[in-house]
Amino acid sequence: MVVLSGYPDPMYDDMLPDWRRVTCVALADGARERTEVLWISPRCAAALDARDRAVVPSLFDRVAP
């Protein structure tokens, strides 16, 4: 599983067309806005999706003795 972090770049977009791309605007270099990007491999994206679909019990759920 691989996650790449960087700034928008057409080369990465062209080389990784089946990877999930997540963008976020952040402040950098003296509080200037920059767009940061995560490219997430298909295998990693699938694992994250599976984790999100999993039923995770709440701390407040009652457990039978």
PQR file of N, CA, C, O and H, with PARSE charges and radii, in Angstrom:
ATOM      1  N   MET A   1       0.847  -1.171   0.000 -0.4000 1.5000
ATOM      2  CA  MET A   1       0.000   0.000   0.000 -0.0000 2.0000
ATOM      3  C   MET A   1       0.893   1.235   0.000  0.5500 1.7000
ATOM      4  O   MET A   1       1.899   1.297   0.705 -0.5500 1.4000
ATOM      5  N   VAL A   2       0.500   2.211  -0.805 -0.4000 1.5000
ATOM      6  CA  VAL A   2       1.327   3.399  -0.969 -0.0000 2.0000
ATOM      7  C   VAL A   2       0.463   4.651  -0.933  0.5500 1.7000
ATOM      8  O   VAL A   2      -0.634   4.682  -1.491 -0.5500 1.4000
ATOM      9  H   VAL A   2      -0.318   2.160  -1.378  0.4000 1.0000
ATOM     10  N   VAL A   3       0.976   5.685  -0.266 -0.4000 1.5000
ATOM     11  CA  VAL A   3       0.375   7.014  -0.299 -0.0000 2.0000
ATOM     12  C   VAL A   3       1.490   7.989  -0.630  0.5500 1.7000
ATOM     13  O   VAL A   3       2.520   8.019   0.044 -0.5500 1.4000
ATOM     14  H   VAL A   3       1.867   5.660   0.188  0.4000 1.0000
ATOM     15  N   LEU A   4       1.282   8.791  -1.675 -0.4000 1.5000
ATOM     16  CA  LEU A   4       2.238   9.823  -2.051 -0.0000 2.0000
ATOM     17  C   LEU A   4       1.675  11.171  -1.645  0.5500 1.7000
ATOM     18  O   LEU A   4       0.477  11.419  -1.789 -0.5500 1.4000
ATOM     19  H   LEU A   4       0.446   8.766  -2.223  0.4000 1.0000
ATOM     20  N   SER A   5       2.525  12.034  -1.142 -0.4000 1.5000
ATOM     21  CA  SER A   5       2.111  13.365  -0.720 -0.0000 2.0000
ATOM     22  C   SER A   5       2.920  14.390  -1.507  0.5500 1.7000
ATOM     23  O   SER A   5       4.128  14.233  -1.686 -0.5500 1.4000
ATOM     24  H   SER A   5       3.498  11.833  -1.025  0.4000 1.0000
ATOM     25  N   GLY A   6       2.250  15.439  -1.975 -0.4000 1.5000
ATOM     26  CA  GLY A   6       2.975  16.468  -2.695 -0.0000 2.0000
ATOM     27  C   GLY A   6       2.056  17.594  -3.108  0.5500 1.7000
ATOM     28  O   GLY A   6       1.029  17.849  -2.479 -0.5500 1.4000
ATOM     29  H   GLY A   6       1.269  15.567  -1.830  0.4000 1.0000
ATOM     30  N   TYR A   7       2.445  18.263  -4.177 -0.4000 1.5000
ATOM     31  CA  TYR A   7       1.667  19.359  -4.727 -0.0000 2.0000
ATOM     32  C   TYR A   7       1.150  18.940  -6.096  0.5500 1.7000
ATOM     33  O   TYR A   7       1.731  18.055  -6.724 -0.5500 1.4000
ATOM     34  H   TYR A   7       3.279  18.056  -4.688  0.4000 1.0000
ATOM     35  N   PRO A   8       0.070  19.556  -6.572 -0.5600 1.5000
ATOM     36  CA  PRO A   8      -0.489  19.149  -7.864  0.2800 2.0000
ATOM     37  C   PRO A   8       0.588  19.085  -8.943  0.5500 1.7000
ATOM     38  O   PRO A   8       1.409  19.992  -9.081 -0.5500 1.4000
ATOM     39  N   ASP A   9       0.563  17.988  -9.707 -0.4000 1.5000
ATOM     40  CA  ASP A   9       1.550  17.803 -10.761 -0.0000 2.0000
ATOM     41  C   ASP A   9       0.933  16.925 -11.848  0.5500 1.7000
ATOM     42  O   ASP A   9       0.549  15.787 -11.580 -0.5500 1.4000
ATOM     43  H   ASP A   9      -0.104  17.252  -9.595  0.4000 1.0000
ATOM     44  N   PRO A  10       0.836  17.445 -13.071 -0.5600 1.5000
ATOM     45  CA  PRO A  10       0.245  16.668 -14.159  0.2800 2.0000
ATOM     46  C   PRO A  10       0.962  15.336 -14.399  0.5500 1.7000
ATOM     47  O   PRO A  10       0.338  14.367 -14.831 -0.5500 1.4000
ATOM     48  N   MET A  11       2.264  15.282 -14.124 -0.4000 1.5000
ATOM     49  CA  MET A  11       3.000  14.044 -14.331 -0.0000 2.0000
ATOM     50  C   MET A  11       2.431  12.929 -13.446  0.5500 1.7000
ATOM     51  O   MET A  11       2.210  11.815 -13.919 -0.5500 1.4000
ATOM     52  H   MET A  11       2.772  16.069 -13.773  0.4000 1.0000
ATOM     53  N   TYR A  12       2.193  13.229 -12.155 -0.4000 1.5000
ATOM     54  CA  TYR A  12       1.624  12.230 -11.259 -0.0000 2.0000
ATOM     55  C   TYR A  12       0.219  11.847 -11.708  0.5500 1.7000
ATOM     56  O   TYR A  12      -0.143  10.670 -11.700 -0.5500 1.4000
ATOM     57  H   TYR A  12       2.372  14.135 -11.771  0.4000 1.0000
ATOM     58  N   ASP A  13      -0.572  12.847 -12.100 -0.4000 1.5000
ATOM     59  CA  ASP A  13      -1.929  12.561 -12.562 -0.0000 2.0000
ATOM     60  C   ASP A  13      -1.908  11.641 -13.784  0.5500 1.7000
ATOM     61  O   ASP A  13      -2.729  10.730 -13.892 -0.5500 1.4000
ATOM     62  H   ASP A  13      -0.278  13.803 -12.107  0.4000 1.0000
ATOM     63  N   ASP A  14      -0.976  11.877 -14.694 -0.4000 1.5000
ATOM     64  CA  ASP A  14      -0.870  11.046 -15.898 -0.0000 2.0000
ATOM     65  C   ASP A  14      -0.361   9.639 -15.583  0.5500 1.7000
ATOM     66  O   ASP A  14      -0.813   8.663 -16.183 -0.5500 1.4000
ATOM     67  H   ASP A  14      -0.308  12.616 -14.605  0.4000 1.0000
ATOM     68  N   MET A  15       0.582   9.538 -14.641 -0.4000 1.5000
ATOM     69  CA  MET A  15       1.187   8.246 -14.320 -0.0000 2.0000
ATOM     70  C   MET A  15       0.326   7.394 -13.377  0.5500 1.7000
ATOM     71  O   MET A  15       0.488   6.175 -13.319 -0.5500 1.4000
ATOM     72  H   MET A  15       0.948  10.331 -14.154  0.4000 1.0000
ATOM     73  N   LEU A  16      -0.586   8.037 -12.642 -0.4000 1.5000
ATOM     74  CA  LEU A  16      -1.364   7.326 -11.625 -0.0000 2.0000
ATOM     75  C   LEU A  16      -2.870   7.533 -11.849  0.5500 1.7000
ATOM     76  O   LEU A  16      -3.569   7.972 -10.936 -0.5500 1.4000
ATOM     77  H   LEU A  16      -0.717   9.028 -12.690  0.4000 1.0000
ATOM     78  N   PRO A  17      -3.374   7.223 -13.046 -0.5600 1.5000
ATOM     79  CA  PRO A  17      -4.778   7.538 -13.345  0.2800 2.0000
ATOM     80  C   PRO A  17      -5.790   6.757 -12.503  0.5500 1.7000
ATOM     81  O   PRO A  17      -6.912   7.222 -12.305 -0.5500 1.4000
ATOM     82  N   ASP A  18      -5.403   5.565 -11.999 -0.4000 1.5000
ATOM     83  CA  ASP A  18      -6.349   4.764 -11.222 -0.0000 2.0000
ATOM     84  C   ASP A  18      -6.179   4.953  -9.715  0.5500 1.7000
ATOM     85  O   ASP A  18      -6.832   4.271  -8.924 -0.5500 1.4000
ATOM     86  H   ASP A  18      -4.491   5.188 -12.160  0.4000 1.0000
ATOM     87  N   TRP A  19      -5.311   5.870  -9.321 -0.4000 1.5000
ATOM     88  CA  TRP A  19      -5.114   6.154  -7.907 -0.0000 2.0000
ATOM     89  C   TRP A  19      -6.125   7.198  -7.447  0.5500 1.7000
ATOM     90  O   TRP A  19      -6.525   8.074  -8.214 -0.5500 1.4000
ATOM     91  H   TRP A  19      -4.781   6.424  -9.963  0.4000 1.0000
ATOM     92  N   ARG A  20      -6.528   7.094  -6.193 -0.4000 1.5000
ATOM     93  CA  ARG A  20      -7.417   8.108  -5.613 -0.0000 2.0000
ATOM     94  C   ARG A  20      -6.591   9.371  -5.362  0.5500 1.7000
ATOM     95  O   ARG A  20      -5.450   9.307  -4.905 -0.5500 1.4000
ATOM     96  H   ARG A  20      -6.203   6.383  -5.570  0.4000 1.0000
ATOM     97  N   ARG A  21      -7.194  10.512  -5.673 -0.4000 1.5000
ATOM     98  CA  ARG A  21      -6.511  11.795  -5.502 -0.0000 2.0000
ATOM     99  C   ARG A  21      -7.326  12.639  -4.533  0.5500 1.7000
ATOM    100  O   ARG A  21      -8.505  12.901  -4.772 -0.5500 1.4000
ATOM    101  H   ARG A  21      -8.121  10.564  -6.044  0.4000 1.0000
ATOM    102  N   VAL A  22      -6.701  13.065  -3.440 -0.4000 1.5000
ATOM    103  CA  VAL A  22      -7.361  13.885  -2.424 -0.0000 2.0000
ATOM    104  C   VAL A  22      -6.593  15.195  -2.336  0.5500 1.7000
ATOM    105  O   VAL A  22      -5.367  15.200  -2.222 -0.5500 1.4000
ATOM    106  H   VAL A  22      -5.744  12.853  -3.246  0.4000 1.0000
ATOM    107  N   THR A  23      -7.324  16.309  -2.390 -0.4000 1.5000
ATOM    108  CA  THR A  23      -6.659  17.612  -2.307 -0.0000 2.0000
ATOM    109  C   THR A  23      -7.133  18.363  -1.074  0.5500 1.7000
ATOM    110  O   THR A  23      -8.235  18.149  -0.571 -0.5500 1.4000
ATOM    111  H   THR A  23      -8.320  16.305  -2.482  0.4000 1.0000
ATOM    112  N   CYS A  24      -6.264  19.248  -0.605 -0.4000 1.5000
ATOM    113  CA  CYS A  24      -6.563  20.067   0.566 -0.0000 2.0000
ATOM    114  C   CYS A  24      -5.803  21.386   0.423  0.5500 1.7000
ATOM    115  O   CYS A  24      -4.627  21.397   0.058 -0.5500 1.4000
ATOM    116  H   CYS A  24      -5.369  19.421  -1.014  0.4000 1.0000
ATOM    117  N   VAL A  25      -6.475  22.481   0.709 -0.4000 1.5000
ATOM    118  CA  VAL A  25      -5.802  23.778   0.707 -0.0000 2.0000
ATOM    119  C   VAL A  25      -5.196  23.984   2.083  0.5500 1.7000
ATOM    120  O   VAL A  25      -5.874  23.836   3.100 -0.5500 1.4000
ATOM    121  H   VAL A  25      -7.430  22.473   1.005  0.4000 1.0000
ATOM    122  N   ALA A  26      -3.915  24.326   2.111 -0.4000 1.5000
ATOM    123  CA  ALA A  26      -3.199  24.528   3.369 -0.0000 2.0000
ATOM    124  C   ALA A  26      -2.397  25.821   3.283  0.5500 1.7000
ATOM    125  O   ALA A  26      -2.206  26.382   2.203 -0.5500 1.4000
ATOM    126  H   ALA A  26      -3.364  24.447   1.285  0.4000 1.0000
ATOM    127  N   LEU A  27      -1.939  26.276   4.427 -0.4000 1.5000
ATOM    128  CA  LEU A  27      -1.092  27.465   4.462 -0.0000 2.0000
ATOM    129  C   LEU A  27       0.365  27.025   4.580  0.5500 1.7000
ATOM    130  O   LEU A  27       0.704  26.166   5.394 -0.5500 1.4000
ATOM    131  H   LEU A  27      -2.094  25.820   5.304  0.4000 1.0000
ATOM    132  N   ALA A  28       1.218  27.626   3.757 -0.4000 1.5000
ATOM    133  CA  ALA A  28       2.645  27.288   3.779 -0.0000 2.0000
ATOM    134  C   ALA A  28       3.446  28.509   3.350  0.5500 1.7000
ATOM    135  O   ALA A  28       2.881  29.478   2.842 -0.5500 1.4000
ATOM    136  H   ALA A  28       0.943  28.324   3.096  0.4000 1.0000
ATOM    137  N   ASP A  29       4.730  28.467   3.548 -0.4000 1.5000
ATOM    138  CA  ASP A  29       5.623  29.530   3.081 -0.0000 2.0000
ATOM    139  C   ASP A  29       5.119  30.915   3.468  0.5500 1.7000
ATOM    140  O   ASP A  29       4.823  31.736   2.601 -0.5500 1.4000
ATOM    141  H   ASP A  29       5.189  27.680   3.960  0.4000 1.0000
ATOM    142  N   GLY A  30       5.024  31.171   4.763 -0.4000 1.5000
ATOM    143  CA  GLY A  30       4.603  32.488   5.211 -0.0000 2.0000
ATOM    144  C   GLY A  30       3.113  32.708   5.082  0.5500 1.7000
ATOM    145  O   GLY A  30       2.671  33.804   4.736 -0.5500 1.4000
ATOM    146  H   GLY A  30       5.265  30.504   5.468  0.4000 1.0000
ATOM    147  N   ALA A  31       2.337  31.680   5.356 -0.4000 1.5000
ATOM    148  CA  ALA A  31       0.873  31.746   5.363 -0.0000 2.0000
ATOM    149  C   ALA A  31       0.273  31.980   3.976  0.5500 1.7000
ATOM    150  O   ALA A  31      -0.791  32.586   3.852 -0.5500 1.4000
ATOM    151  H   ALA A  31       2.696  30.790   5.637  0.4000 1.0000
ATOM    152  N   ARG A  32       0.956  31.499   2.934 -0.4000 1.5000
ATOM    153  CA  ARG A  32       0.370  31.545   1.588 -0.0000 2.0000
ATOM    154  C   ARG A  32      -0.403  30.260   1.361  0.5500 1.7000
ATOM    155  O   ARG A  32       0.014  29.186   1.793 -0.5500 1.4000
ATOM    156  H   ARG A  32       1.821  31.006   3.035  0.4000 1.0000
ATOM    157  N   GLU A  33      -1.546  30.382   0.672 -0.4000 1.5000
ATOM    158  CA  GLU A  33      -2.337  29.190   0.369 -0.0000 2.0000
ATOM    159  C   GLU A  33      -1.636  28.335  -0.673  0.5500 1.7000
ATOM    160  O   GLU A  33      -1.129  28.830  -1.679 -0.5500 1.4000
ATOM    161  H   GLU A  33      -1.885  31.255   0.321  0.4000 1.0000
ATOM    162  N   ARG A  34      -1.621  27.020  -0.398 -0.4000 1.5000
ATOM    163  CA  ARG A  34      -1.102  26.040  -1.351 -0.0000 2.0000
ATOM    164  C   ARG A  34      -2.046  24.859  -1.368  0.5500 1.7000
ATOM    165  O   ARG A  34      -2.642  24.514  -0.348 -0.5500 1.4000
ATOM    166  H   ARG A  34      -2.032  26.618   0.420  0.4000 1.0000
ATOM    167  N   THR A  35      -2.177  24.249  -2.510 -0.4000 1.5000
ATOM    168  CA  THR A  35      -2.963  23.035  -2.603 -0.0000 2.0000
ATOM    169  C   THR A  35      -2.036  21.846  -2.433  0.5500 1.7000
ATOM    170  O   THR A  35      -1.076  21.678  -3.185 -0.5500 1.4000
ATOM    171  H   THR A  35      -1.692  24.530  -3.338  0.4000 1.0000
ATOM    172  N   GLU A  36      -2.333  21.021  -1.435 -0.4000 1.5000
ATOM    173  CA  GLU A  36      -1.563  19.802  -1.203 -0.0000 2.0000
ATOM    174  C   GLU A  36      -2.383  18.622  -1.717  0.5500 1.7000
ATOM    175  O   GLU A  36      -3.614  18.659  -1.709 -0.5500 1.4000
ATOM    176  H   GLU A  36      -3.113  21.158  -0.824  0.4000 1.0000
ATOM    177  N   VAL A  37      -1.689  17.574  -2.165 -0.4000 1.5000
ATOM    178  CA  VAL A  37      -2.358  16.426  -2.765 -0.0000 2.0000
ATOM    179  C   VAL A  37      -1.845  15.136  -2.142  0.5500 1.7000
ATOM    180  O   VAL A  37      -0.653  14.984  -1.875 -0.5500 1.4000
ATOM    181  H   VAL A  37      -0.690  17.544  -2.172  0.4000 1.0000
ATOM    182  N   LEU A  38      -2.780  14.202  -1.915 -0.4000 1.5000
ATOM    183  CA  LEU A  38      -2.436  12.821  -1.592 -0.0000 2.0000
ATOM    184  C   LEU A  38      -2.874  11.967  -2.763  0.5500 1.7000
ATOM    185  O   LEU A  38      -4.025  12.044  -3.191 -0.5500 1.4000
ATOM    186  H   LEU A  38      -3.748  14.325  -2.132  0.4000 1.0000
ATOM    187  N   TRP A  39      -1.965  11.151  -3.290 -0.4000 1.5000
ATOM    188  CA  TRP A  39      -2.305  10.130  -4.276 -0.0000 2.0000
ATOM    189  C   TRP A  39      -2.289   8.818  -3.515  0.5500 1.7000
ATOM    190  O   TRP A  39      -1.266   8.443  -2.943 -0.5500 1.4000
ATOM    191  H   TRP A  39      -1.030  11.089  -2.942  0.4000 1.0000
ATOM    192  N   ILE A  40      -3.423   8.114  -3.504 -0.4000 1.5000
ATOM    193  CA  ILE A  40      -3.577   6.900  -2.709 -0.0000 2.0000
ATOM    194  C   ILE A  40      -3.723   5.712  -3.652  0.5500 1.7000
ATOM    195  O   ILE A  40      -4.613   5.696  -4.502 -0.5500 1.4000
ATOM    196  H   ILE A  40      -4.254   8.420  -3.969  0.4000 1.0000
ATOM    197  N   SER A  41      -2.853   4.721  -3.505 -0.4000 1.5000
ATOM    198  CA  SER A  41      -2.874   3.555  -4.396 -0.0000 2.0000
ATOM    199  C   SER A  41      -4.218   2.832  -4.286  0.5500 1.7000
ATOM    200  O   SER A  41      -4.880   2.907  -3.251 -0.5500 1.4000
ATOM    201  H   SER A  41      -2.129   4.733  -2.815  0.4000 1.0000
ATOM    202  N   PRO A  42      -4.621   2.131  -5.353 -0.5600 1.5000
ATOM    203  CA  PRO A  42      -5.900   1.414  -5.317  0.2800 2.0000
ATOM    204  C   PRO A  42      -6.014   0.435  -4.149  0.5500 1.7000
ATOM    205  O   PRO A  42      -7.070   0.342  -3.524 -0.5500 1.4000
ATOM    206  N   ARG A  43      -4.949  -0.286  -3.851 -0.4000 1.5000
ATOM    207  CA  ARG A  43      -4.984  -1.251  -2.738 -0.0000 2.0000
ATOM    208  C   ARG A  43      -5.186  -0.541  -1.406  0.5500 1.7000
ATOM    209  O   ARG A  43      -5.948  -1.010  -0.560 -0.5500 1.4000
ATOM    210  H   ARG A  43      -4.091  -0.211  -4.359  0.4000 1.0000
ATOM    211  N   CYS A  44      -4.516   0.576  -1.218 -0.4000 1.5000
ATOM    212  CA  CYS A  44      -4.665   1.347   0.014 -0.0000 2.0000
ATOM    213  C   CYS A  44      -6.069   1.951   0.093  0.5500 1.7000
ATOM    214  O   CYS A  44      -6.689   1.933   1.157 -0.5500 1.4000
ATOM    215  H   CYS A  44      -3.898   0.958  -1.905  0.4000 1.0000
ATOM    216  N   ALA A  45      -6.572   2.483  -1.019 -0.4000 1.5000
ATOM    217  CA  ALA A  45      -7.924   3.057  -1.047 -0.0000 2.0000
ATOM    218  C   ALA A  45      -8.958   1.996  -0.692  0.5500 1.7000
ATOM    219  O   ALA A  45      -9.900   2.272   0.051 -0.5500 1.4000
ATOM    220  H   ALA A  45      -6.068   2.498  -1.883  0.4000 1.0000
ATOM    221  N   ALA A  46      -8.787   0.777  -1.222 -0.4000 1.5000
ATOM    222  CA  ALA A  46      -9.720  -0.306  -0.916 -0.0000 2.0000
ATOM    223  C   ALA A  46      -9.687  -0.651   0.567  0.5500 1.7000
ATOM    224  O   ALA A  46     -10.731  -0.899   1.170 -0.5500 1.4000
ATOM    225  H   ALA A  46      -8.022   0.553  -1.825  0.4000 1.0000
ATOM    226  N   ALA A  47      -8.493  -0.670   1.160 -0.4000 1.5000
ATOM    227  CA  ALA A  47      -8.371  -0.972   2.589 -0.0000 2.0000
ATOM    228  C   ALA A  47      -9.031   0.121   3.428  0.5500 1.7000
ATOM    229  O   ALA A  47      -9.697  -0.177   4.419 -0.5500 1.4000
ATOM    230  H   ALA A  47      -7.645  -0.468   0.670  0.4000 1.0000
ATOM    231  N   LEU A  48      -8.853   1.369   3.044 -0.4000 1.5000
ATOM    232  CA  LEU A  48      -9.489   2.470   3.766 -0.0000 2.0000
ATOM    233  C   LEU A  48     -11.005   2.390   3.646  0.5500 1.7000
ATOM    234  O   LEU A  48     -11.720   2.616   4.622 -0.5500 1.4000
ATOM    235  H   LEU A  48      -8.312   1.612   2.239  0.4000 1.0000
ATOM    236  N   ASP A  49     -11.494   2.069   2.453 -0.4000 1.5000
ATOM    237  CA  ASP A  49     -12.934   1.935   2.251 -0.0000 2.0000
ATOM    238  C   ASP A  49     -13.504   0.803   3.092  0.5500 1.7000
ATOM    239  O   ASP A  49     -14.574   0.946   3.685 -0.5500 1.4000
ATOM    240  H   ASP A  49     -10.912   1.885   1.660  0.4000 1.0000
ATOM    241  N   ALA A  50     -12.793  -0.325   3.148 -0.4000 1.5000
ATOM    242  CA  ALA A  50     -13.246  -1.470   3.939 -0.0000 2.0000
ATOM    243  C   ALA A  50     -13.288  -1.106   5.423  0.5500 1.7000
ATOM    244  O   ALA A  50     -14.217  -1.487   6.134 -0.5500 1.4000
ATOM    245  H   ALA A  50     -11.925  -0.441   2.666  0.4000 1.0000
ATOM    246  N   ARG A  51     -12.299  -0.382   5.875 -0.4000 1.5000
ATOM    247  CA  ARG A  51     -12.270   0.048   7.277 -0.0000 2.0000
ATOM    248  C   ARG A  51     -13.447   0.967   7.579  0.5500 1.7000
ATOM    249  O   ARG A  51     -14.063   0.867   8.641 -0.5500 1.4000
ATOM    250  H   ARG A  51     -11.544  -0.072   5.296  0.4000 1.0000
ATOM    251  N   ASP A  52     -13.758   1.861   6.644 -0.4000 1.5000
ATOM    252  CA  ASP A  52     -14.869   2.791   6.846 -0.0000 2.0000
ATOM    253  C   ASP A  52     -16.214   2.073   6.866  0.5500 1.7000
ATOM    254  O   ASP A  52     -17.146   2.528   7.528 -0.5500 1.4000
ATOM    255  H   ASP A  52     -13.258   1.942   5.782  0.4000 1.0000
ATOM    256  N   ARG A  53     -16.326   0.948   6.143 -0.4000 1.5000
ATOM    257  CA  ARG A  53     -17.574   0.184   6.107 -0.0000 2.0000
ATOM    258  C   ARG A  53     -17.732  -0.736   7.310  0.5500 1.7000
ATOM    259  O   ARG A  53     -18.837  -1.193   7.603 -0.5500 1.4000
ATOM    260  H   ARG A  53     -15.569   0.578   5.606  0.4000 1.0000
ATOM    261  N   ALA A  54     -16.643  -1.009   8.002 -0.4000 1.5000
ATOM    262  CA  ALA A  54     -16.685  -1.944   9.131 -0.0000 2.0000
ATOM    263  C   ALA A  54     -17.537  -1.365  10.255  0.5500 1.7000
ATOM    264  O   ALA A  54     -17.572  -0.156  10.479 -0.5500 1.4000
ATOM    265  H   ALA A  54     -15.745  -0.638   7.764  0.4000 1.0000
ATOM    266  N   VAL A  55     -18.213  -2.255  10.943 -0.4000 1.5000
ATOM    267  CA  VAL A  55     -19.002  -1.836  12.092 -0.0000 2.0000
ATOM    268  C   VAL A  55     -18.064  -1.752  13.285  0.5500 1.7000
ATOM    269  O   VAL A  55     -17.515  -2.757  13.738 -0.5500 1.4000
ATOM    270  H   VAL A  55     -18.185  -3.238  10.761  0.4000 1.0000
ATOM    271  N   VAL A  56     -17.895  -0.554  13.776 -0.4000 1.5000
ATOM    272  CA  VAL A  56     -17.011  -0.339  14.915 -0.0000 2.0000
ATOM    273  C   VAL A  56     -17.884  -0.003  16.113  0.5500 1.7000
ATOM    274  O   VAL A  56     -18.615   0.987  16.084 -0.5500 1.4000
ATOM    275  H   VAL A  56     -18.341   0.262  13.409  0.4000 1.0000
ATOM    276  N   PRO A  57     -17.818  -0.807  17.160 -0.5600 1.5000
ATOM    277  CA  PRO A  57     -18.669  -0.534  18.319  0.2800 2.0000
ATOM    278  C   PRO A  57     -18.296   0.777  18.993  0.5500 1.7000
ATOM    279  O   PRO A  57     -17.127   1.159  19.048 -0.5500 1.4000
ATOM    280  N   SER A  58     -19.296   1.442  19.495 -0.4000 1.5000
ATOM    281  CA  SER A  58     -19.088   2.678  20.240 -0.0000 2.0000
ATOM    282  C   SER A  58     -18.548   2.341  21.623  0.5500 1.7000
ATOM    283  O   SER A  58     -18.763   1.240  22.129 -0.5500 1.4000
ATOM    284  H   SER A  58     -20.246   1.131  19.451  0.4000 1.0000
ATOM    285  N   LEU A  59     -17.862   3.271  22.218 -0.4000 1.5000
ATOM    286  CA  LEU A  59     -17.408   3.072  23.598 -0.0000 2.0000
ATOM    287  C   LEU A  59     -18.582   2.939  24.540  0.5500 1.7000
ATOM    288  O   LEU A  59     -18.441   2.399  25.638 -0.5500 1.4000
ATOM    289  H   LEU A  59     -17.687   4.165  21.806  0.4000 1.0000
ATOM    290  N   PHE A  60     -19.747   3.427  24.123 -0.4000 1.5000
ATOM    291  CA  PHE A  60     -20.911   3.434  24.981 -0.0000 2.0000
ATOM    292  C   PHE A  60     -21.880   2.292  24.715  0.5500 1.7000
ATOM    293  O   PHE A  60     -22.928   2.216  25.356 -0.5500 1.4000
ATOM    294  H   PHE A  60     -19.861   3.865  23.232  0.4000 1.0000
ATOM    295  N   ASP A  61     -21.546   1.391  23.769 -0.4000 1.5000
ATOM    296  CA  ASP A  61     -22.379   0.220  23.510 -0.0000 2.0000
ATOM    297  C   ASP A  61     -22.275  -0.719  24.715  0.5500 1.7000
ATOM    298  O   ASP A  61     -21.204  -0.877  25.301 -0.5500 1.4000
ATOM    299  H   ASP A  61     -20.695   1.453  23.248  0.4000 1.0000
ATOM    300  N   ARG A  62     -23.385  -1.329  25.069 -0.4000 1.5000
ATOM    301  CA  ARG A  62     -23.385  -2.276  26.177 -0.0000 2.0000
ATOM    302  C   ARG A  62     -22.871  -3.618  25.676  0.5500 1.7000
ATOM    303  O   ARG A  62     -23.220  -4.064  24.583 -0.5500 1.4000
ATOM    304  H   ARG A  62     -24.255  -1.201  24.592  0.4000 1.0000
ATOM    305  N   VAL A  63     -22.065  -4.233  26.464 -0.4000 1.5000
ATOM    306  CA  VAL A  63     -21.526  -5.554  26.156 -0.0000 2.0000
ATOM    307  C   VAL A  63     -22.173  -6.539  27.112  0.5500 1.7000
ATOM    308  O   VAL A  63     -22.181  -6.335  28.326 -0.5500 1.4000
ATOM    309  H   VAL A  63     -21.782  -3.871  27.352  0.4000 1.0000
ATOM    310  N   ALA A  64     -22.719  -7.618  26.543 -0.4000 1.5000
ATOM    311  CA  ALA A  64     -23.353  -8.633  27.398 -0.0000 2.0000
ATOM    312  C   ALA A  64     -22.295  -9.311  28.250  0.5500 1.7000
ATOM    313  O   ALA A  64     -21.198  -9.602  27.772 -0.5500 1.4000
ATOM    314  H   ALA A  64     -22.713  -7.784  25.557  0.4000 1.0000
ATOM    315  N   PRO A  65     -22.624  -9.563  29.518 -0.5600 1.5000
ATOM    316  CA  PRO A  65     -21.634 -10.210  30.409  0.2800 2.0000
ATOM    317  C   PRO A  65     -21.418 -11.669  30.041  0.5500 1.7000
ATOM    318  O   PRO A  65     -20.624 -12.357  30.683 -0.5500 1.4000
TER
END
